[in-house]
Amino acid sequence: MKKVIIIDTHTLFREFLKQKLSDDQIEVIISQENRDPFTKVISLQPDLIILDTDEDDEYEMEFLQKKAENTNTAPIPVIITGNKRGRTEIASLAKYGVVKYFEKPIQFDLFFESIGNVLHTPVSMDTTPCVLDLHRNGHIVFIELALGLNREKIALLQFKLSEMIEKEKIEVPKVIIMLTNLELSFVDGYNLEFLIDNVLACPKVRAKDVKILSLSPFVKELLEGHHNYSEIEMASNLPKLLNTLVDTSSSNDVSDLITDKILVSSDANSDSGSVDTRFSSDLKVKIKDRDGSVFKIAIIDSNMAAVEQTKQIFVQSGADCFTFSTGQSFLSSYEDNKFDLIVLDVLLSDKTGLSLLAALQQKPRCPPVIVYSPSLQKDVIVKILSLGAKSFILKPQKPEVLLQKCLSLLKETK
């Protein structure tokens, strides 16, 4: 059985990960931040470390340093969740064995896919199409589901709803679950119970303060037949529910109240992403830089078989790889800050690598270049280094040799 150690400060997040991974027969060990997790890592030798960092990450960096310096723990891969960082800073984490860095809010389908890839153990994901939106106005929290009931998103809902209640300091939250765009029947009963139970599991949420907006007779039957749901009210129109939740002293027109007090979010100046429950698979366009890649690398080589071999070792180490068979194709797609590193074979089919290096020297923010080529004359190597290449490595080498040189270079350029 694969073993994962989770080092995280947020209790609900820890429990969410533990439940999800345990369901897939992955042993999960929790390490509290106020204890030394490094001792636990040494003794248990996990297959993966999941580490949550915060703004003051001195403690986490000390842990990563210890891990990297110990020969027994250095090879253990690390996935980090944390706040937004610069690309160079994220790339520098690769030297500690960090293979993925997920900025919060996390896209959980990509997150679990990465865990499965690192462990070589597929992590099950409910692929039922589902859009789950969570927002609030004052003390009223709206949970709206469309398309279907996805268990992964419903399980995550408890964490996100609790996070919102805690962050916004809502003392007596009123919750409206909006299911008007769903056609439900008895086959959805298990997932519907799962939804309601996850809402009720949140601190401060009481059954009598939960309302469900639905047109489904099945939902009404479920509520009436379940003793834990006897206090939950169901209605088929929003004004009826709002009459029980909104102060009507300022207006007798519920429509005005809906427009003025409900549809106008009280979170206009806050980061709505902090309560975003959509997965990347919901989006028509993939959000750039949210797939967890630790660094971006361009591999320029006309030998595509060699490119694939090189690419695999970088992908396993958390890189997002872009491959090019010609210098011209690379220059055509080049953008400032697109790559953290370039690996170049100067023996290209369309032009010499020397002219490509000269062109890169004219770029204002060119990333470091490692030349990875067969044996060349000494004067050519000198010319390569004079044109700005940081290093020359003789091809072929074991992939690990090339990788370590690249990681060392990323460390130097932080």
C-alpha positions as CSV (number, residue, x, y, z in Angstrom):
1,M,0.0,0.0,0.0
2,K,1.3,3.4,-0.9
3,K,2.0,5.8,1.9
4,V,1.4,9.6,1.9
5,I,2.3,12.0,4.7
6,I,0.2,15.2,4.8
7,I,1.8,18.2,6.6
8,D,-0.9,20.9,6.7
9,T,-2.2,23.5,9.1
10,H,-5.9,23.5,8.0
11,T,-7.8,20.7,9.8
12,L,-10.7,20.6,7.3
13,F,-8.3,20.4,4.4
14,R,-6.3,17.6,6.0
15,E,-9.5,15.6,6.7
16,F,-10.7,16.1,3.2
17,L,-7.5,14.8,1.7
18,K,-7.3,11.9,4.2
19,Q,-10.8,10.8,3.4
20,K,-10.4,11.0,-0.4
21,L,-7.0,9.1,-0.5
22,S,-8.0,6.5,2.1
23,D,-11.0,5.7,-0.1
24,D,-8.5,4.7,-2.8
25,Q,-6.6,2.4,-0.5
26,I,-3.7,4.9,0.1
27,E,-2.4,5.0,3.6
28,V,-2.5,8.5,4.9
29,I,-0.4,9.8,7.8
30,I,-1.1,13.2,9.3
31,S,1.7,15.3,10.8
32,Q,0.9,18.3,12.8
33,E,3.0,21.4,12.1
34,N,3.9,22.0,15.8
35,R,5.7,18.7,15.8
36,D,8.8,17.7,13.8
37,P,7.5,16.1,10.6
38,F,11.0,15.3,9.5
39,T,11.4,12.6,12.1
40,K,8.2,11.0,10.9
41,V,9.3,11.1,7.3
42,I,12.6,9.4,8.2
43,S,10.9,6.6,10.1
44,L,8.0,5.9,7.7
45,Q,9.7,6.6,4.4
46,P,6.5,7.6,2.6
47,D,6.0,7.5,-1.2
48,L,4.8,11.1,-1.3
49,I,4.8,14.2,1.0
50,I,2.0,16.7,0.6
51,L,3.0,20.0,2.3
52,D,0.9,23.1,2.8
53,T,2.7,26.4,3.1
54,D,1.6,29.8,4.2
55,E,2.9,33.4,3.9
56,D,5.5,32.8,6.7
57,D,7.0,29.6,5.3
58,E,10.3,29.6,7.3
59,Y,9.2,26.4,9.1
60,E,8.4,24.6,5.8
61,M,11.6,25.7,4.1
62,E,13.6,24.4,7.0
63,F,11.8,21.1,6.6
64,L,12.5,20.9,2.9
65,Q,16.2,21.8,3.5
66,K,16.5,18.9,6.0
67,K,14.8,16.5,3.6
68,A,17.1,17.5,0.7
69,E,20.3,17.0,2.7
70,N,19.4,13.5,3.9
71,T,20.2,10.8,1.4
72,N,17.3,8.6,2.6
73,T,14.6,11.3,2.3
74,A,16.0,13.4,-0.7
75,P,14.4,11.2,-3.4
76,I,10.9,11.4,-1.8
77,P,8.7,13.6,-4.1
78,V,6.8,16.6,-2.6
79,I,3.6,18.2,-3.7
80,I,3.1,21.7,-2.2
81,T,-0.1,23.7,-1.8
82,G,0.4,27.4,-1.1
83,N,-0.2,31.0,-1.9
84,K,0.8,32.7,-5.2
85,R,4.5,32.9,-5.8
86,G,6.7,34.1,-8.6
87,R,7.7,31.6,-11.2
88,T,11.4,31.8,-10.4
89,E,10.7,31.1,-6.7
90,I,8.5,28.1,-7.6
91,A,11.2,26.7,-10.0
92,S,13.8,26.9,-7.2
93,L,11.7,24.4,-5.1
94,A,12.6,21.7,-7.6
95,K,15.9,21.1,-5.9
96,Y,14.1,20.0,-2.8
97,G,12.2,17.3,-4.7
98,V,9.1,19.4,-5.2
99,V,7.4,17.9,-8.3
100,K,4.2,20.0,-8.2
101,Y,3.2,23.4,-6.7
102,F,-0.6,24.2,-6.6
103,E,-1.6,27.7,-5.9
104,K,-4.7,28.2,-3.8
105,P,-7.6,27.9,-4.6
106,I,-6.6,24.5,-5.8
107,Q,-8.1,22.8,-8.9
108,F,-8.7,19.5,-7.3
109,D,-9.1,17.3,-10.3
110,L,-5.6,18.3,-11.5
111,F,-4.4,18.0,-7.9
112,F,-5.6,14.4,-7.4
113,E,-4.5,13.5,-11.0
114,S,-1.0,14.6,-10.0
115,I,-1.0,12.5,-6.8
116,G,-2.0,9.5,-8.8
117,N,0.7,10.1,-11.4
118,V,3.4,10.5,-8.7
119,L,2.3,7.3,-6.8
120,H,1.7,5.4,-10.1
121,T,-1.7,4.6,-8.5
122,P,-4.8,6.0,-10.2
123,V,-6.9,8.1,-7.8
124,S,-10.6,7.7,-8.6
125,M,-12.6,10.8,-9.7
126,D,-16.3,11.2,-10.2
127,T,-16.5,12.6,-13.7
128,T,-20.3,13.4,-13.5
129,P,-20.7,16.8,-15.2
130,C,-21.5,19.3,-12.4
131,V,-21.1,23.0,-11.8
132,L,-21.2,24.0,-8.1
133,D,-21.3,27.7,-7.3
134,L,-20.9,29.0,-3.8
135,H,-21.5,32.6,-2.8
136,R,-22.9,34.7,0.0
137,N,-24.8,37.9,0.7
138,G,-24.6,38.9,4.3
139,H,-25.4,35.9,6.4
140,I,-27.1,34.0,3.6
141,V,-25.0,31.5,1.7
142,F,-26.2,30.3,-1.7
143,I,-25.1,26.8,-3.0
144,E,-26.2,26.3,-6.6
145,L,-25.8,23.0,-8.5
146,A,-26.3,22.5,-12.2
147,L,-25.9,19.6,-14.6
148,G,-25.5,16.9,-12.0
149,L,-24.3,15.7,-8.6
150,N,-20.6,15.1,-8.5
151,R,-19.4,13.4,-5.3
152,E,-15.9,15.0,-5.5
153,K,-17.3,18.5,-5.5
154,I,-19.9,17.7,-2.9
155,A,-17.1,16.3,-0.6
156,L,-15.1,19.5,-1.2
157,L,-18.2,21.6,-0.5
158,Q,-17.9,21.0,3.3
159,F,-14.3,22.4,3.3
160,K,-15.2,25.4,1.1
161,L,-18.4,26.2,3.0
162,S,-16.6,26.0,6.4
163,E,-13.8,28.1,5.0
164,M,-16.3,30.8,3.9
165,I,-18.1,30.8,7.3
166,E,-14.9,31.1,9.2
167,K,-13.3,33.7,6.9
168,E,-16.4,35.9,6.8
169,K,-17.2,35.4,10.5
170,I,-20.8,34.4,9.8
171,E,-22.1,33.6,13.3
172,V,-25.6,32.2,12.2
173,P,-25.3,31.2,8.6
174,K,-28.5,30.6,6.6
175,V,-28.0,28.3,3.7
176,I,-30.0,28.0,0.5
177,I,-29.3,24.9,-1.7
178,M,-30.6,25.7,-5.2
179,L,-31.4,22.6,-7.2
180,T,-33.8,24.2,-9.7
181,N,-31.7,23.2,-12.7
182,L,-31.5,19.6,-11.8
183,E,-33.8,16.7,-12.7
184,L,-33.7,14.3,-9.8
185,S,-35.1,10.9,-9.1
186,F,-34.6,8.1,-6.6
187,V,-31.3,7.1,-8.2
188,D,-29.9,10.4,-7.0
189,G,-30.9,9.7,-3.4
190,Y,-27.5,8.6,-2.2
191,N,-25.7,11.7,-3.6
192,L,-28.5,14.0,-2.5
193,E,-28.1,12.7,1.1
194,F,-24.3,13.1,0.7
195,L,-24.9,16.8,-0.3
196,I,-27.2,17.6,2.6
197,D,-25.0,15.7,5.2
198,N,-21.9,17.7,4.0
199,V,-23.7,21.0,4.5
200,L,-24.9,20.0,7.9
201,A,-21.4,18.8,8.9
202,C,-20.1,22.4,8.7
203,P,-19.7,24.2,12.0
204,K,-22.5,26.6,12.9
205,V,-24.8,25.3,10.2
206,R,-28.1,24.1,11.8
207,A,-30.7,22.1,10.0
208,K,-33.5,24.6,10.7
209,D,-31.4,27.3,8.8
210,V,-31.0,25.2,5.7
211,K,-33.5,25.7,2.9
212,I,-33.7,23.8,-0.4
213,L,-35.0,25.3,-3.6
214,S,-36.2,22.6,-6.0
215,L,-39.0,21.6,-8.3
216,S,-38.4,17.8,-7.8
217,P,-41.1,15.9,-5.9
218,F,-38.4,13.4,-5.0
219,V,-36.5,16.0,-2.9
220,K,-39.7,16.6,-0.9
221,E,-40.2,12.9,-0.3
222,L,-36.6,12.5,0.8
223,L,-36.8,15.3,3.3
224,E,-40.1,14.1,4.7
225,G,-38.8,10.5,5.1
226,H,-35.5,11.3,6.8
227,H,-35.6,12.1,10.5
228,N,-32.4,14.1,10.3
229,Y,-33.9,16.5,7.7
230,S,-37.2,17.2,9.4
231,E,-36.3,20.9,10.1
232,I,-35.1,21.6,6.5
233,E,-37.7,23.5,4.5
234,M,-38.2,23.1,0.8
235,A,-39.8,25.5,-1.6
236,S,-40.2,25.8,-5.4
237,N,-39.7,29.5,-5.6
238,L,-37.0,31.8,-4.2
239,P,-39.2,34.6,-2.8
240,K,-41.0,32.1,-0.5
241,L,-37.7,31.0,1.0
242,L,-36.4,34.5,1.3
243,N,-39.4,35.6,3.2
244,T,-38.2,33.4,6.1
245,L,-34.6,34.7,5.9
246,V,-34.6,38.3,4.9
247,D,-35.6,41.4,6.9
248,T,-38.6,42.8,5.0
249,S,-39.0,45.9,7.2
250,S,-37.3,48.1,4.6
251,S,-39.5,46.9,1.7
252,N,-42.7,44.9,1.2
253,D,-41.6,44.0,-2.4
254,V,-39.7,40.7,-2.2
255,S,-38.6,41.2,-5.9
256,D,-36.8,44.4,-4.8
257,L,-35.2,42.6,-2.0
258,I,-33.9,39.9,-4.3
259,T,-32.4,42.5,-6.6
260,D,-31.0,44.8,-4.0
261,K,-30.0,42.5,-1.2
262,I,-29.4,39.0,-2.8
263,L,-28.3,39.4,-6.4
264,V,-25.8,42.2,-5.5
265,S,-23.0,40.3,-3.8
266,S,-21.6,41.6,-0.6
267,D,-18.2,40.1,-1.6
268,A,-17.6,42.5,-4.5
269,N,-14.2,43.6,-3.1
270,S,-13.0,40.1,-1.9
271,D,-11.2,37.4,-3.8
272,S,-14.0,35.3,-5.2
273,G,-11.4,32.7,-6.1
274,S,-11.1,31.7,-2.4
275,V,-14.5,30.0,-2.6
276,D,-14.3,28.8,-6.2
277,T,-15.5,25.1,-6.3
278,R,-15.2,24.6,-10.0
279,F,-12.7,22.1,-11.3
280,S,-10.5,22.8,-14.3
281,S,-12.6,20.3,-16.3
282,D,-15.5,22.7,-16.0
283,L,-13.7,25.5,-17.9
284,K,-13.7,25.8,-21.6
285,V,-10.3,27.4,-21.4
286,K,-7.6,26.0,-19.2
287,I,-6.3,28.5,-16.6
288,K,-2.7,29.2,-17.3
289,D,-0.1,28.1,-14.7
290,R,-2.6,26.3,-12.5
291,D,-1.7,22.7,-13.4
292,G,0.9,22.5,-10.6
293,S,4.0,22.6,-12.8
294,V,7.1,23.6,-10.8
295,F,9.0,24.9,-13.8
296,K,8.7,25.4,-17.5
297,I,11.4,24.1,-19.8
298,A,12.0,24.3,-23.5
299,I,13.9,21.4,-25.2
300,I,15.3,22.2,-28.6
301,D,16.6,19.2,-30.5
302,S,16.1,17.8,-34.0
303,N,16.4,14.2,-32.8
304,M,12.8,13.7,-31.5
305,A,13.6,10.3,-30.1
306,A,16.2,11.9,-27.9
307,V,13.8,14.7,-27.0
308,E,11.2,12.2,-25.7
309,Q,13.7,10.5,-23.4
310,T,14.8,13.9,-22.1
311,K,11.3,15.1,-21.7
312,Q,10.2,12.2,-19.5
313,I,12.7,12.8,-16.8
314,F,11.8,16.5,-16.6
315,V,8.0,15.7,-16.5
316,Q,8.5,13.3,-13.6
317,S,10.3,16.1,-11.7
318,G,7.4,18.6,-12.1
319,A,8.3,20.4,-15.3
320,D,6.0,21.5,-18.0
321,C,8.0,20.6,-21.1
322,F,7.8,22.3,-24.5
323,T,9.7,20.6,-27.3
324,F,10.9,22.0,-30.6
325,S,12.7,20.3,-33.5
326,T,14.0,23.6,-35.1
327,G,15.3,26.9,-33.9
328,Q,12.8,28.8,-36.0
329,S,9.8,27.0,-34.4
330,F,11.2,27.9,-31.0
331,L,11.7,31.5,-31.8
332,S,8.2,31.8,-33.3
333,S,6.7,30.7,-30.0
334,Y,9.1,32.5,-27.7
335,E,7.7,34.9,-25.2
336,D,9.3,36.7,-22.2
337,N,8.9,34.7,-19.0
338,K,7.4,31.7,-20.8
339,F,10.3,29.4,-19.8
340,D,12.4,29.0,-16.8
341,L,15.1,27.1,-18.6
342,I,16.2,26.1,-22.2
343,V,18.0,22.9,-23.1
344,L,19.5,23.2,-26.5
345,D,21.3,20.9,-28.9
346,V,23.2,23.3,-31.2
347,L,23.3,20.8,-34.1
348,L,19.8,21.7,-35.4
349,S,18.4,20.8,-38.8
350,D,17.4,24.3,-39.9
351,K,20.1,26.6,-38.4
352,T,23.1,26.4,-36.1
353,G,22.6,26.7,-32.4
354,L,25.1,29.4,-32.4
355,S,22.8,31.8,-34.3
356,L,20.0,30.8,-32.0
357,L,22.1,31.7,-28.9
358,A,23.0,35.0,-30.5
359,A,19.3,35.7,-31.1
360,L,18.5,34.8,-27.5
361,Q,21.1,37.3,-26.3
362,Q,19.0,40.1,-27.7
363,K,16.0,39.1,-25.6
364,P,15.7,41.3,-22.5
365,R,14.8,38.5,-20.1
366,C,16.2,35.3,-21.6
367,P,16.1,32.3,-19.3
368,P,19.3,30.4,-18.7
369,V,20.4,28.0,-21.5
370,I,22.1,24.7,-21.1
371,V,23.7,23.3,-24.3
372,Y,23.3,19.5,-24.5
373,S,25.1,18.4,-27.6
374,P,27.5,15.7,-29.0
375,S,31.2,16.2,-28.9
376,L,32.3,19.6,-30.3
377,Q,35.6,21.2,-31.0
378,K,37.0,23.2,-28.1
379,D,36.7,26.6,-29.9
380,V,33.1,25.9,-30.6
381,I,32.4,25.2,-26.9
382,V,34.2,28.4,-26.0
383,K,32.0,30.3,-28.5
384,I,28.9,28.7,-27.1
385,L,29.7,29.9,-23.6
386,S,30.7,33.4,-24.8
387,L,27.2,33.6,-26.4
388,G,25.6,33.3,-23.0
389,A,25.0,29.6,-22.4
390,K,25.4,28.8,-18.7
391,S,26.8,25.3,-19.3
392,F,27.8,22.7,-21.9
393,I,26.9,19.0,-21.2
394,L,28.2,16.3,-23.5
395,K,25.5,14.1,-25.0
396,P,24.5,11.4,-24.2
397,Q,24.3,11.4,-20.4
398,K,22.1,9.6,-18.0
399,P,18.9,11.6,-17.7
400,E,19.5,12.1,-13.9
401,V,22.8,13.9,-14.7
402,L,21.1,16.4,-17.0
403,L,18.3,16.9,-14.5
404,Q,20.6,17.6,-11.6
405,K,22.6,20.1,-13.6
406,C,19.4,21.9,-14.6
407,L,18.1,21.9,-11.0
408,S,21.4,23.3,-9.8
409,L,21.2,26.1,-12.4
410,L,17.7,27.0,-11.3
411,K,18.9,27.3,-7.8
412,E,21.7,29.7,-8.9
413,T,19.3,31.9,-10.8
414,K,16.7,32.3,-8.1
